[in-house]
């Protein structure tokens, strides 16, 4: 091997190691951020539950709210700064009952917006 070839191979290996390390770091950082969002949602589960129960009462829904399940794997960061949460009523995971956005204003967590399917209203 010539000296130039060794330099090129060494450069490619160093770049690959640098990119691989950067990708691992970004993945780790994203996982930590997701865990922080999950923690925030768990700490404020009552806010979500109260919102859904109130929405069901106001919508004159025929289904009784026995239990509300939050899908922690679907928690995402909202580009506007909140946390997007998916919740199911009475363990009915076939239908996405609520898509909520938790937000924080003046150190108070609240449901900023929510969408529900027609049958849940």
C-alpha positions as CSV (number, residue, x, y, z in Angstrom):
1,X,0.0,0.0,0.0
2,X,1.2,3.4,-0.8
3,X,1.4,6.2,1.7
4,X,-1.4,8.1,0.0
5,X,-3.7,5.0,0.2
6,X,-3.0,4.6,3.9
7,X,-3.9,8.3,4.5
8,X,-7.1,8.0,2.6
9,X,-8.1,4.8,4.4
10,X,-7.2,6.3,7.8
11,X,-9.3,9.4,7.0
12,X,-12.3,7.4,6.0
13,X,-12.1,5.2,9.1
14,X,-11.8,8.3,11.3
15,X,-14.8,10.0,9.6
16,X,-16.8,6.8,10.0
17,X,-15.9,6.6,13.7
18,X,-16.8,10.2,14.2
19,X,-20.2,9.8,12.4
20,X,-21.0,6.6,14.3
21,X,-20.2,8.3,17.6
22,X,-22.3,11.3,16.7
23,X,-25.3,9.1,15.8
24,X,-25.0,7.1,19.1
25,X,-24.8,10.4,21.0
26,X,-27.9,11.8,19.2
27,X,-29.9,8.6,19.9
28,X,-28.9,8.6,23.6
29,X,-29.9,12.2,23.9
30,X,-33.3,11.6,22.2
31,X,-33.9,8.6,24.5
32,X,-33.2,10.7,27.6
33,X,-35.5,13.5,26.3
34,X,-38.3,10.9,25.7
35,X,-37.9,9.6,29.2
36,X,-38.2,13.1,30.6
37,X,-41.5,13.6,28.6
38,X,-42.8,10.2,29.9
39,X,-41.9,11.3,33.4
40,X,-43.8,14.6,33.0
41,X,-46.8,12.8,31.6
42,X,-46.8,10.3,34.5
43,X,-46.5,13.1,37.0
44,X,-49.5,14.9,35.5
45,X,-51.7,11.9,34.7
46,X,-54.5,13.3,36.8
47,X,-54.7,16.4,34.5
48,X,-55.2,14.1,31.5
49,X,-57.7,11.9,33.3
50,X,-59.7,14.9,34.6
51,X,-59.8,16.4,31.1
52,X,-61.1,13.2,29.4
53,X,-63.7,12.5,32.1
54,X,-65.0,16.1,31.9
55,X,-65.1,15.9,28.1
56,X,-67.1,12.7,28.2
57,X,-69.6,14.2,30.6
58,X,-70.0,17.4,28.5
59,X,-70.4,15.3,25.3
60,X,-73.2,13.3,26.8
61,X,-71.4,10.1,25.9
62,X,-73.1,6.8,26.5
63,X,-69.9,5.0,27.4
64,X,-68.9,5.2,31.0
65,X,-65.3,6.0,31.7
66,X,-64.0,3.1,33.8
67,X,-60.3,3.5,33.0
68,X,-58.0,5.6,30.9
69,X,-54.8,4.2,29.5
70,X,-52.0,6.3,28.2
71,X,-49.8,4.9,25.4
72,X,-46.3,5.9,26.7
73,X,-44.6,4.6,23.5
74,X,-46.5,7.2,21.4
75,X,-45.5,10.2,23.5
76,X,-43.9,12.8,21.2
77,X,-42.5,16.3,21.5
78,X,-44.8,18.9,19.9
79,X,-43.0,21.5,17.8
80,X,-44.8,24.2,19.6
81,X,-43.3,23.1,22.9
82,X,-45.9,20.8,24.4
83,X,-46.1,17.0,24.7
84,X,-48.3,15.0,22.4
85,X,-50.1,12.1,24.2
86,X,-52.3,9.3,23.0
87,X,-54.9,8.0,25.5
88,X,-57.5,5.2,25.3
89,X,-60.7,4.9,27.2
90,X,-61.6,1.6,28.8
91,X,-58.6,-0.1,27.3
92,X,-60.1,0.1,23.8
93,X,-56.7,0.2,21.9
94,X,-58.4,-0.4,18.5
95,X,-59.5,3.2,18.5
96,X,-57.4,6.2,19.4
97,X,-59.8,7.9,21.7
98,X,-57.8,11.0,22.5
99,X,-54.8,12.8,21.1
100,X,-53.9,15.4,23.6
101,X,-51.2,18.1,23.9
102,X,-49.9,18.9,27.3
103,X,-48.5,22.3,27.7
104,X,-47.0,24.4,30.5
105,X,-47.9,28.0,31.2
106,X,-46.9,29.9,34.3
107,X,-45.6,26.6,35.9
108,X,-49.0,25.0,35.4
109,X,-49.5,21.9,33.3
110,X,-52.8,21.8,31.3
111,X,-54.3,20.1,28.2
112,X,-53.8,22.6,25.5
113,X,-55.8,20.8,22.8
114,X,-57.4,17.5,22.1
115,X,-59.0,15.6,19.2
116,X,-61.4,12.8,19.6
117,X,-63.2,10.6,17.1
118,X,-66.9,11.1,16.4
119,X,-68.1,8.3,18.6
120,X,-66.3,9.6,21.7
121,X,-68.2,12.9,21.6
